[in-house]
Amino acid sequence: MASDLVQFAFVLAALVLAFMLMAHAMFGTTLQEFSNISDAAVHTIEFLMGNGDYFALSEADPLAAPLFYFPFVFVMIFVVLNITIAIIMDGYERMRDNREKMKTSHLREIAEKAFFTQASPEFRAERRGGAPTRAPCSGRRGAVR
């Protein structure tokens, strides 16, 4: 799982770097936001977060704006988002497989318990099919034991 996240971080950094250089080359002479590499990096990440101004790009260069913006949106939103979902689903599948392995091992009782279930004597008796071992009711409301 950790190696998947490291690989994902490298892929994301490479893609952001590539689109940052692309934006600097296309709009660096006409827009102040992309005039140097550090500003281009900041504004590329703003586009990644959804705060970019497409109309400013379009006013600066009507031909280059869609050539930058639409591949950026496609790659970052669809591809990177799908990679993120795949990493999450892979982690979920690994945890489910580990739980199945635990059910066949000596950790079966731990694997079968719900996350919020407390292992009280009454709960264990009900799980085994026996009668619950509850104290008899005194018949009075609010009785203190």
C-alpha positions in Angstrom: 0.0 0.0 0.0 2.8 2.4 0.9 4.7 1.7 -2.3 1.5 2.3 -4.3 1.2 5.7 -2.7 4.9 6.5 -3.4 4.5 5.5 -7.0 1.3 7.6 -7.3 3.1 10.6 -5.8 5.9 10.3 -8.4 3.4 10.0 -11.2 1.4 13.0 -10.0 4.5 15.1 -9.5 5.7 14.2 -13.0 2.3 15.1 -14.5 2.2 18.4 -12.6 5.7 19.2 -13.7 4.9 18.4 -17.4 1.8 20.6 -17.4 3.6 23.3 -15.5 6.3 23.5 -18.1 3.7 23.3 -20.9 1.8 26.3 -19.4 5.0 28.2 -18.9 6.0 27.7 -22.5 2.5 28.5 -23.9 1.5 31.4 -21.7 4.7 32.7 -20.0 5.1 35.6 -22.4 1.5 36.8 -22.3 0.4 36.1 -18.7 2.1 37.2 -15.5 0.8 34.1 -13.7 3.0 31.8 -15.9 6.0 34.2 -16.5 8.4 32.2 -14.2 8.6 28.6 -13.2 7.6 29.1 -9.5 4.5 31.1 -10.4 3.6 28.5 -13.1 3.8 25.8 -10.5 1.5 27.6 -8.2 -1.0 28.3 -10.9 -0.9 24.8 -12.3 -1.7 23.5 -8.8 -4.5 26.0 -8.7 -5.9 24.6 -11.9 -5.6 21.1 -10.4 -7.7 22.3 -7.4 -10.3 23.8 -9.7 -9.4 27.5 -9.1 -7.9 28.2 -12.4 -9.2 30.9 -14.8 -9.7 29.3 -18.2 -11.0 32.6 -19.6 -7.8 34.4 -18.8 -5.9 31.7 -20.7 -8.4 32.0 -23.6 -8.0 35.8 -23.7 -4.2 35.5 -23.7 -4.1 32.8 -26.5 -7.3 31.5 -27.9 -5.6 28.6 -29.7 -3.3 27.4 -26.9 -5.8 27.7 -24.1 -7.9 24.6 -25.1 -4.7 22.7 -26.1 -3.5 23.2 -22.5 -6.7 23.1 -20.5 -8.7 20.2 -21.9 -5.8 17.6 -21.8 -4.9 18.9 -18.3 -8.5 18.3 -17.2 -8.7 14.9 -18.9 -5.4 13.6 -17.5 -5.6 15.1 -14.0 -9.3 14.5 -13.3 -10.0 11.3 -15.1 -6.7 9.5 -15.0 -5.3 10.6 -11.7 -8.7 10.3 -10.0 -9.1 6.7 -11.3 -5.6 5.8 -10.1 -6.6 7.2 -6.6 -9.8 5.1 -6.6 -7.8 2.0 -7.7 -5.4 2.4 -4.9 -8.2 2.7 -2.4 -10.0 -0.3 -3.8 -6.8 -2.3 -3.7 -6.3 -1.5 -0.1 -9.9 -2.5 0.7 -9.4 -5.8 -1.1 -6.3 -6.5 0.8 -8.0 -5.8 4.1 -10.9 -8.1 3.1 -8.5 -10.9 2.2 -6.7 -10.4 5.5 -10.0 -10.7 7.3 -10.9 -13.9 5.5 -7.5 -15.3 6.4 -8.1 -14.3 10.0 -11.4 -16.2 10.0 -9.6 -19.5 9.2 -6.9 -18.9 11.8 -6.7 -18.7 15.5 -7.8 -15.0 15.3 -11.4 -16.0 14.1 -13.1 -14.4 17.1 -11.4 -11.1 16.5 -12.3 -11.2 12.7 -16.0 -11.9 13.4 -16.5 -9.1 15.8 -18.0 -5.8 14.5 -15.9 -2.8 15.1 -18.2 -1.2 17.7 -19.3 -4.4 19.4 -18.3 -4.9 23.0 -17.6 -8.4 24.1 -19.8 -8.6 27.1 -20.9 -12.0 28.6 -24.4 -11.5 27.3 -23.2 -10.9 23.8 -21.0 -14.0 23.8 -23.8 -16.2 25.1 -26.2 -14.9 22.4 -23.6 -15.5 19.7 -23.1 -19.1 20.8 -26.9 -19.7 20.5 -27.5 -19.9 24.3 -29.9 -18.0 26.3 -28.7 -14.5 27.3 -27.4 -14.4 30.8 -29.1 -11.3 32.1 -30.0 -10.5 35.7 -33.7 -10.9 36.5 -35.7 -7.8 36.5 -36.8 -6.6 40.0 -40.0 -5.2 38.6 -39.4 -1.7 39.8 -38.5 1.1 37.5 -35.3 2.9 38.3 -34.1 0.3 40.8 -30.4 0.7 41.6 -28.3 -2.4 41.8 
